[in-house]
Amino acid sequence: MPSVADALRAFAPAFYDRYGDHVPLESRKVLDAITRCRTGQLGGVLYQCQSCARRHWTGRSCGNRHCPNCQFEKTQAWLAKQTANLLPVHHFCVTFTVPAELRMTLRSARRDGYEALFNAGADSLRDVGSQTRMLKGCQLGFFGVLHTWGRNPMVYHPHVHFVVPGGGVLVDDAGDPTEWRSTAEDFLMHHPTLIRVYKGKLTDNLRACGLYEDIPESAWIKKSVVNIKRVGNGRAVLKYLAPYVHRVAICNKRIVDVDNTHVRYTVKPTGSQHTVTRRAEGIRFVGGFLQHVLPRRFKKIRYYGWLRSGNPIDIEEVRWLACLSLGITFLLAARSRQPLASPPTRPCCRHCGGKMKRVLIVDARCRLLVEYALKYQDSG
């Protein structure tokens, strides 16, 4: 089956020929990593089956966070951790987008633009939440995930999804949590107010980083789209977000065909349950993929309030307060949660399906990097 790496390997040379020095260094590094991933050009890993003793050689992974081949285990680990952190309360997904006229400005200054988008959304939630009757005096805990694409990965569409529990923690003067206050199951905060505050916050943040003057005035006439959606216990929205937190835009299973000039891939149009096939010129496909490359060390997942690392309020205290507030049913549900199974960390033998153990790792020049001591155990 064709893959994203196959498409990039086929058309990256032509892309460089056309755009040359206009390709940013970060994009070049991503292309270089993905096109060499698991080909042996980065070195290799030798495994030995602990059941049948057969040996298997595989090329080393690039480990790049934009690579569709390398991020499955990280995705599953993130999903397991976030699911374990969910409170036994109702949740909301709040999505902040930008008008189409702002998109090219954000794409040309991604680090500052994405920072402005994160800051505007998080500050809006905190400010409007503090004026909401049930949340006054409460500290919220939520996290946001940056997406830069929509249904069609060739279209640049930056937005941030914030997953917000339906309530907050009341704290005393010393900063200690004292009570969980819940919102109604169908109401988080006043929607029109959130839109108005977000628009002002986004304007202020873009001014602060010097991007405001690059945006046409017509952009500010349009309404900023802010969507508040009820998502029940939050598990479904985590499963939706998980595939996007450790990769970019398009996965291998969506690639239908790579020929001499074009790439065919599938998309699922908005409002439809059926996929359709799209066709993109090879060079355009490479450019469409690279427009989603993040700035170096940019954090596309951010945590706020008592979900943030280092916050003095412990999430287990919040969970206990929420259970006490909502009753014994929620307390029992919280205690009965089963942890998700850990994803496999090593491949299985393709001959007998047995467990495999690393024998050695070599670099691109076949120089030994690591050699493992083998201790054979019968897996049967």
ABEGO torsion letter per residue (X at the ends): XBBAAAAAAAAAAAAAAAAEAABBAAAAAAAAAAAABGAGAAEBBBBBBAAAGBBBBBBBBAGBAABAAAAAAAAAAAAAAAAAABBBBBBBBBBBBBBAAAAAAAAABAAAAAAAAAAAAAAAAAAAAAABAAABGBBBBBBBBBBABBABAABBBBBBBBBBBBEBBBBBAAGBBABBBBBBAABABBAAAAAAAAAAAAAAAAAAAGAAAABBAAAAABBBBBBBBBAEAGAAAAAAAAAAAABBGBBAAABABBBAABBBBBBBBBGBABBBBBBBBAAAAAAAAAAABBBBGBBABBBBEAABBGBABBAAAAAAAAAAAAEAAAAAAAAABBBBBBBBABBBBAAAGBBBBBABBBBAAGBBABBBBBBBBBAX
